[in-house]
Structures are given as C-alpha cells and as structure tokens.
Amino acid sequence: MVDDAPAWLLFIVSLLLILGGVLALTGGVGLLRLSNFYQRTHAPSLPATLGIGCVLIASMLFFSVTSGRFVLHELLITMAVLLSAPVTAMMLNRAAIERDRRQYREDAPVPPGRPIKASPTGERNE
C-alpha cells in the first residue's frame, strides 16, 4: 500500500506526523515542568489536542488517497477530540477554582466583583 502512494502524499503525511509528535511532546514536557494545577492543565490541552488532530488528519489523508475512497471515521474522531479536550480542561479548572475558593487558599483566583481577600467570617480584608 505504501509502494503505491505518491511522493507528495508521503511528504505531507510525514510532516503532519512529525508536527503532531512535536506538539504532543511539548504538551507532555509542559505537564511535567509546570508548578501548579492550573498551569499543568493548560499546558497539555492545546498542544496535545493539536498533535492528536495532526496525527488523525495524516491518517485520514493517507487512507483516503491510497484506498480511493473518502475515510470519514478519522474526521469524526478529530472533531470529537478537538471539541472535548478543551472543554474537559476548562471544566477541570473551574472545579479546581471552586475547590480552592472554598478552602480559602491564597493562590485561588479572585471572583469578579468581590473583595481582594475575604476571611471565613465574612469580614473584608482590603
């Protein structure tokens, strides 16, 4: 099957696979090196999602051209990953922010329209 593939197809698929691997590796390194939960969820969400998208698009392109018919299931997987991964990261971050606010942690983001610091008794510490 690879012997029948044109050179331009192999070149494009190779570039997409290399780009996808580099993006996924970047997300993994960011996950390991960053310090807190918010940074760790942000770093892999975009690069890893784009990396998976590149790999799936390369697969779709390769098998569509070599088999002579349009391959749809990789496109559906790509759309599902591109839509679900950022939403999942956002929901995890919102849950962590709510947890940190309830525990009165210093590194929790301040909600809009609220005082800078609030004590458990409800007094304002500005």
Contacts in CASP RR format, 6 or more apart in sequence:
PFRMAT RR
TARGET T0000
AUTHOR 0000-0000-0000
METHOD contacts of the structure
MODEL  1
MVDDAPAWLLFIVSLLLILGGVLALTGGVGLLRLSNFYQRTHAPSLPATL
GIGCVLIASMLFFSVTSGRFVLHELLITMAVLLSAPVTAMMLNRAAIERD
RRQYREDAPVPPGRPIKASPTGERNE
1 66 0 8 1.000
2 10 0 8 1.000
2 66 0 8 1.000
4 66 0 8 1.000
5 62 0 8 1.000
5 65 0 8 1.000
5 66 0 8 1.000
6 65 0 8 1.000
9 61 0 8 1.000
9 62 0 8 1.000
9 65 0 8 1.000
9 66 0 8 1.000
12 58 0 8 1.000
12 61 0 8 1.000
13 58 0 8 1.000
13 61 0 8 1.000
13 62 0 8 1.000
16 54 0 8 1.000
16 55 0 8 1.000
16 57 0 8 1.000
16 58 0 8 1.000
16 61 0 8 1.000
17 54 0 8 1.000
17 55 0 8 1.000
17 58 0 8 1.000
19 51 0 8 1.000
19 54 0 8 1.000
20 50 0 8 1.000
20 51 0 8 1.000
20 52 0 8 1.000
20 53 0 8 1.000
20 54 0 8 1.000
20 55 0 8 1.000
21 51 0 8 1.000
21 54 0 8 1.000
21 55 0 8 1.000
23 47 0 8 1.000
23 48 0 8 1.000
23 50 0 8 1.000
23 51 0 8 1.000
23 54 0 8 1.000
24 47 0 8 1.000
24 48 0 8 1.000
24 51 0 8 1.000
24 52 0 8 1.000
26 47 0 8 1.000
27 43 0 8 1.000
27 44 0 8 1.000
27 47 0 8 1.000
27 48 0 8 1.000
28 43 0 8 1.000
28 44 0 8 1.000
28 47 0 8 1.000
28 48 0 8 1.000
30 40 0 8 1.000
30 43 0 8 1.000
30 44 0 8 1.000
31 40 0 8 1.000
31 43 0 8 1.000
31 44 0 8 1.000
34 40 0 8 1.000
34 43 0 8 1.000
36 107 0 8 1.000
37 96 0 8 1.000
38 93 0 8 1.000
38 96 0 8 1.000
41 89 0 8 1.000
41 92 0 8 1.000
41 93 0 8 1.000
41 96 0 8 1.000
42 89 0 8 1.000
42 93 0 8 1.000
45 85 0 8 1.000
45 86 0 8 1.000
45 88 0 8 1.000
45 89 0 8 1.000
46 86 0 8 1.000
48 85 0 8 1.000
49 81 0 8 1.000
49 82 0 8 1.000
49 85 0 8 1.000
49 86 0 8 1.000
52 78 0 8 1.000
52 81 0 8 1.000
52 85 0 8 1.000
53 78 0 8 1.000
53 81 0 8 1.000
53 82 0 8 1.000
56 74 0 8 1.000
56 75 0 8 1.000
56 77 0 8 1.000
56 78 0 8 1.000
56 81 0 8 1.000
57 74 0 8 1.000
57 78 0 8 1.000
59 71 0 8 1.000
59 74 0 8 1.000
60 71 0 8 1.000
60 74 0 8 1.000
60 75 0 8 1.000
60 78 0 8 1.000
63 71 0 8 1.000
63 74 0 8 1.000
64 70 0 8 1.000
64 71 0 8 1.000
97 108 0 8 1.000
97 109 0 8 1.000
100 107 0 8 1.000
100 108 0 8 1.000
100 109 0 8 1.000
101 108 0 8 1.000
101 111 0 8 1.000
104 118 0 8 1.000
104 119 0 8 1.000
104 120 0 8 1.000
110 116 0 8 1.000
115 124 0 8 1.000
115 125 0 8 1.000
115 126 0 8 1.000
116 125 0 8 1.000
116 126 0 8 1.000
117 124 0 8 1.000
117 125 0 8 1.000
117 126 0 8 1.000
118 124 0 8 1.000
118 125 0 8 1.000
119 125 0 8 1.000
END
